[in-house]
Amino acid sequence: MSEGYTSVKTGSALAVLTKYKIVDHKILGSNGGLQADVEINGRIYRCINVYLHPFKFEKEMMDLNADTDVSKRKLKDILKRLIPTFKKHQDQVALIRESIENSPYPVILAGDFNSVPNSYEYYHLSDGLEDAFLTAGKGSATSFHDYKFPIRIDYVFSSKSLSAVSYKVDRSVSLSDHYPVIVKFSTRNK
């Protein structure tokens, strides 16, 4: 870890790395989220890093142009993954919503939602928050690049006391099947 930074992390892929003081943190369920209360210039913000359970679709499953029997089998494989994953998402969303609603601080909610913008997950997690891309983004917000078609499943939301002033998907960094999303915020005058 770089000198001058503090961090908290779960046993999985979730972490919060900051140059500011982390005053408290909590794991939200098993691998669903990590909340860190971070003090920045005398104010505390709740940062919630999210990773909703993946559907674990493989690229080959998306090719339904093969013969009819193969396509039917692939479609059945897709459907078998949907219901259990949606149930896990519902449980994860409930824990994350509780953290948002009980926060005495402004919230920044970000991460891999494994859900598209017109989904249950998007609407429930963004309720009462602002989508940083809609506020400050331009062009495509697509950060997941593992399939041939564009898909937006990574998001950054914030309390209305914060305002996104810039939003960028950094396509020059290829560390995983997601490009990093970089958002800068300012506080709104009350």
C-alpha positions as CSV (number, residue, x, y, z in Angstrom):
1,M,0.0,0.0,0.0
2,S,1.2,3.5,-0.8
3,E,2.6,5.6,2.1
4,G,0.1,8.0,3.5
5,Y,-3.0,5.9,2.7
6,T,-5.3,4.0,4.9
7,S,-7.6,1.2,3.9
8,V,-10.2,-1.3,5.0
9,K,-11.1,-4.4,3.0
10,T,-13.2,-7.5,3.2
11,G,-11.9,-11.1,2.6
12,S,-13.1,-10.7,-1.0
13,A,-12.5,-8.0,-3.6
14,L,-13.9,-5.1,-1.8
15,A,-11.7,-2.4,-0.3
16,V,-11.7,1.3,0.5
17,L,-8.3,3.0,0.0
18,T,-8.0,6.7,1.0
19,K,-5.5,9.3,2.0
20,Y,-8.0,10.4,4.7
21,K,-8.8,9.0,8.1
22,I,-11.2,6.1,8.3
23,V,-13.1,6.6,11.5
24,D,-15.3,3.5,11.3
25,H,-16.1,0.6,8.9
26,K,-18.4,-2.3,8.6
27,I,-18.9,-5.3,6.2
28,L,-22.4,-5.4,4.8
29,G,-23.3,-9.1,4.6
30,S,-21.1,-11.7,2.9
31,N,-19.3,-10.0,0.0
32,G,-22.1,-7.5,-0.8
33,G,-20.7,-4.3,0.5
34,L,-18.2,-2.5,2.6
35,Q,-19.0,0.8,4.3
36,A,-16.3,3.1,5.5
37,D,-16.9,6.4,7.3
38,V,-14.1,8.7,6.1
39,E,-13.2,12.1,7.6
40,I,-12.3,14.6,4.9
41,N,-11.5,18.2,5.9
42,G,-13.4,17.9,9.2
43,R,-16.5,16.3,7.7
44,I,-17.4,12.6,7.7
45,Y,-18.7,10.9,4.6
46,R,-20.0,7.3,4.4
47,C,-18.4,5.5,1.4
48,I,-20.1,2.3,0.5
49,N,-18.3,0.0,-2.0
50,V,-20.7,-2.5,-3.6
51,Y,-20.2,-5.8,-5.3
52,L,-23.5,-7.5,-6.0
53,H,-23.5,-11.2,-6.7
54,P,-22.5,-12.0,-10.4
55,F,-24.8,-13.9,-12.8
56,K,-21.7,-15.8,-14.0
57,F,-22.7,-15.7,-17.6
58,E,-20.0,-17.0,-19.9
59,K,-19.5,-15.6,-23.3
60,E,-20.4,-18.9,-25.0
61,M,-23.8,-18.7,-23.3
62,M,-24.6,-15.5,-25.1
63,D,-24.2,-17.0,-28.5
64,L,-27.7,-18.2,-29.3
65,N,-27.2,-18.5,-33.0
66,A,-26.1,-22.1,-32.9
67,D,-28.4,-25.0,-33.7
68,T,-31.8,-25.0,-31.9
69,D,-31.0,-27.7,-29.3
70,V,-27.8,-26.0,-28.3
71,S,-29.6,-22.6,-28.1
72,K,-32.4,-24.1,-25.9
73,R,-29.8,-25.6,-23.5
74,K,-28.0,-22.3,-23.3
75,L,-31.2,-20.5,-22.6
76,K,-32.1,-22.9,-19.8
77,D,-28.7,-22.4,-18.3
78,I,-29.2,-18.6,-18.3
79,L,-32.7,-19.0,-16.7
80,K,-31.3,-21.3,-14.0
81,R,-28.9,-18.5,-12.9
82,L,-31.4,-15.7,-12.9
83,I,-33.8,-16.5,-10.0
84,P,-31.1,-17.4,-7.4
85,T,-29.0,-14.4,-8.3
86,F,-32.0,-12.0,-8.2
87,K,-32.8,-13.4,-4.7
88,K,-29.2,-12.8,-3.5
89,H,-29.4,-9.3,-5.0
90,Q,-32.6,-8.6,-3.1
91,D,-30.9,-9.6,0.2
92,Q,-27.8,-7.6,-0.6
93,V,-29.8,-4.5,-1.6
94,A,-31.7,-4.6,1.7
95,L,-28.4,-4.5,3.7
96,I,-27.0,-1.7,1.6
97,R,-30.3,0.3,1.8
98,E,-30.2,0.0,5.6
99,S,-26.6,1.4,5.6
100,I,-27.7,4.3,3.4
101,E,-30.9,5.1,5.4
102,N,-29.2,4.9,8.8
103,S,-26.2,7.0,7.8
104,P,-25.8,10.2,9.8
105,Y,-23.4,11.4,7.0
106,P,-23.6,12.1,3.3
107,V,-23.2,8.9,1.3
108,I,-21.2,7.9,-1.7
109,L,-22.3,4.5,-3.1
110,A,-20.2,3.0,-5.8
111,G,-19.3,-0.3,-7.3
112,D,-20.2,-3.3,-9.5
113,F,-24.0,-3.7,-9.3
114,N,-24.1,-6.5,-11.9
115,S,-27.4,-4.9,-13.0
116,V,-28.5,-2.6,-15.8
117,P,-29.9,1.0,-15.3
118,N,-33.6,-0.1,-15.6
119,S,-33.2,-2.8,-12.9
120,Y,-34.6,-3.4,-9.5
121,E,-31.1,-3.0,-8.1
122,Y,-30.6,0.3,-9.8
123,Y,-33.9,1.8,-8.6
124,H,-33.7,0.6,-5.1
125,L,-30.1,1.5,-4.4
126,S,-30.3,4.9,-6.1
127,D,-33.5,5.9,-4.3
128,G,-32.8,9.3,-2.8
129,L,-29.3,9.5,-4.3
130,E,-28.0,11.1,-7.5
131,D,-26.4,9.1,-10.3
132,A,-23.0,10.8,-10.9
133,F,-23.1,9.9,-14.6
134,L,-26.4,11.6,-15.1
135,T,-25.1,14.7,-13.3
136,A,-21.6,15.0,-14.8
137,G,-21.0,12.3,-17.4
138,K,-20.7,12.6,-21.1
139,G,-20.7,9.9,-23.8
140,S,-20.8,6.3,-22.7
141,A,-20.8,5.2,-19.1
142,T,-20.0,1.6,-20.2
143,S,-17.2,0.3,-18.0
144,F,-17.7,-3.4,-18.3
145,H,-16.0,-4.6,-21.4
146,D,-16.0,-8.4,-21.4
147,Y,-18.8,-8.9,-23.9
148,K,-19.1,-7.5,-27.4
149,F,-22.1,-5.3,-26.6
150,P,-22.0,-2.3,-24.3
151,I,-23.4,-2.7,-20.8
152,R,-23.5,-0.4,-17.9
153,I,-23.3,-2.2,-14.5
154,D,-20.9,0.0,-12.6
155,Y,-22.3,3.1,-10.8
156,V,-21.5,5.9,-8.5
157,F,-24.3,7.6,-6.5
158,S,-24.2,10.3,-3.9
159,S,-26.3,12.1,-1.4
160,K,-27.8,15.3,-2.8
161,S,-25.5,17.4,-0.5
162,L,-22.7,16.3,-2.9
163,S,-22.5,17.3,-6.5
164,A,-20.6,15.3,-9.1
165,V,-18.5,17.7,-11.1
166,S,-16.7,15.2,-13.3
167,Y,-17.3,11.6,-14.4
168,K,-14.8,9.5,-16.4
169,V,-14.5,5.9,-17.4
170,D,-10.7,5.4,-17.8
171,R,-10.4,3.0,-20.7
172,S,-6.6,3.2,-20.6
173,V,-6.5,1.0,-17.5
174,S,-7.2,-2.6,-18.1
175,L,-6.8,-4.5,-14.8
176,S,-10.0,-6.6,-15.0
177,D,-13.1,-6.9,-17.1
178,H,-14.2,-3.5,-15.8
179,Y,-12.5,-0.1,-16.5
180,P,-12.2,2.2,-13.5
181,V,-14.8,4.9,-13.0
182,I,-13.5,8.2,-11.6
183,V,-15.8,10.8,-10.2
184,K,-14.9,14.1,-8.5
185,F,-17.4,15.7,-6.1
186,S,-17.9,19.1,-4.5
187,T,-20.1,19.9,-1.6
188,R,-23.2,21.9,-2.3
189,N,-23.9,25.1,-0.4
190,K,-26.7,24.7,2.0
